[in-house]
């Protein structure tokens, strides 16, 4: 046998190296490391020591079993082959020390083919095994007979004791139920041929040994020394543990159905979140969904199996079905996450730069004012010369660092301006000196007051000829924005973004206001803040502009923002320069989120990535359920109310894709406002990023118009759109987009039908003509009577007939029209009851196109 190291031997026997070294040390071997070599003699010495620990005598193994397996292939006609597996087993038993051969018991010849060569040692082993099996069976049978005899003697003793008692004291006899007495199986004396079941049991033992010894815990074949150890252990335990179970008493089991129907209804504690579908609710109550839907119909609500129910409705439904509702808050996981972040808050805070939002009406000079401060030009790069995104910049001035948020001024970006006011410390209200207070100016004042943020008014364009700063001051005073010179609390600064006049005074006013607010934030805590904007970029994925409000945001942090989560892979400032960390009031662009978050979503850095993803998935599920819940629910009342009515409404399906999330929200909000009772816009799909084949396929399916705002379609999408005839419209200014949608909806409106009276003739006399029938002699008293236009016959100013003219004559000539003041003869088609004094009214029907 080849020599092995201690580590290899430990791996073979399935023990640790330390344990094997300890056992070798106790056995008297001088091995102290895993790399030392173990010889065959040392293995035998270790094996002898281990056997002595288990109560066995120090002796060499008396039996060795070797197994061999060969596989050959036979051809069975044609190309078919059959694999033949031959297994051989040889057992070698060591002779006694005296060398005297053991007496062999005569074995009857076994019917069947005998092997040509059989080892004498193998025959001895088989005979010994059969003898041991028979001895164990006889011992088990004797034990069962003794137990049965003892039980019968006990029953006889009890019966004798009952007979000795007086008759009055004896208890009422109860007939015992018939007991099936299991008779022990008495084995017959040994016959010439061994019983069949003995061979079966031996085969089972061989299979069990084979399964236990061929493979170790790691699935490798064991070495011969391990087989010796296992064989020795089995021989040592053979006397203490019976292997065969055939001698056990046979128990008869009746094949009887034992399931019983529950006598009482099971009441469950049903956990109900804020929204739950009908199918989930039925599963939690262990009832069919049809039962839940039927109960909802009784409550007056028509619902499908996939429809979402609110918490109150679900609680009532569970109570009606006899279970106990347990309302569960869907924000429990988020609350736990917030509590963990609250515990991590630091006691020390440091001053932070102010966050300033610039608001105002369109083209009042907000971005131009920031351009002068930042020494850049941004508005020239914007489509249409207006800002349509929220820009975030931090500027290092001589007087300190200031973070600016530039919000759009168009009416469609109300929500974006509102988010800008909520995330800011000071608002600069820009008003043009030559234009005055405009609707968006009033809206910015309302947002600032709603957010409880101080105002600083910048009167811009004072270098223009038509500038009138006093007019602006008066108009703002009417809106309760009182300057400090008039006893108010608002600073008014006159500036010019073109020449730079008053810029320093404006920055001084902002920093003074920030000092009064005493702005501060902790820096050594996990970062928190707000998402200013988010967009999709090819090759980079989701790019979000984040404004840090507390803590320090670092590259590699795991961020949870609304319904999105991810690890920050790249972080850069507004100029595109990579940065590794950002403190409070500093805006940065982050890359690494899985989906684009909504502008205005709060973000926070979490340590537990698994919990953050659970919160994000929970928010996504809640958003989907709220979307389904907002859909119109058909209840019984509305179902009967809509019978007989034409509830069809024409809709313009559109697929909208924009470059950033804020612009997309503004477009969707504006499209939702363009509607009437007859037409409306249905947004089939919306998203951030370029147009792809999926958008075109969706437009083909729904017949929608594809709208791209500052995005373009890729080559594959363009080819598919051209081949399928899908219209793609690109826009860069929101005005043009909304105008085109309004025109499209106006074209879907039914034209308005108008009737215009063109002439009135009064009947002076009635004549009878053999050719034309009744002829009315008339005088045209107003307008012109036309032959090919519809008419009405009026009697006492009441319409009694409506039709057309059959003939119109002046004297004997047929004419097409008769003007006011002239006499004519009129024949009314299919009407013979014209009387003197009636009026014949000629009118014209015109269709007028409608618009929104």
PyMOL commands that set and color helices and strands:
alter all, ss='L'
color gray80, all
select helices_A, chain A and resi 6-13+17-26+40-53+120-164+196-214+224-237+278-285+289-298+311-320+332-343+366-374+379-381+383-385+411-422+439-450+469-478+484-486+503-517+609-630+636-641+661-673+693-702+715-724+734-748
alter helices_A, ss='H'
color red, helices_A
select strands_A, chain A and resi 4-5+37-38+63-75+81-93+269-272+275-277+308-310+324-327+350-351+354-360+391-397+400-406+426-432+454-460+491-494+520-521+528-537+541-550+553-554+558-561+564-572+581-582+587-593+602-605+650-658+679-688+705-709+728-731+752-769+773-786+790-795+798-810+813-814+817-819+823-828+839-848
alter strands_A, ss='S'
color yellow, strands_A
deselect
rebuild
show_as cartoon
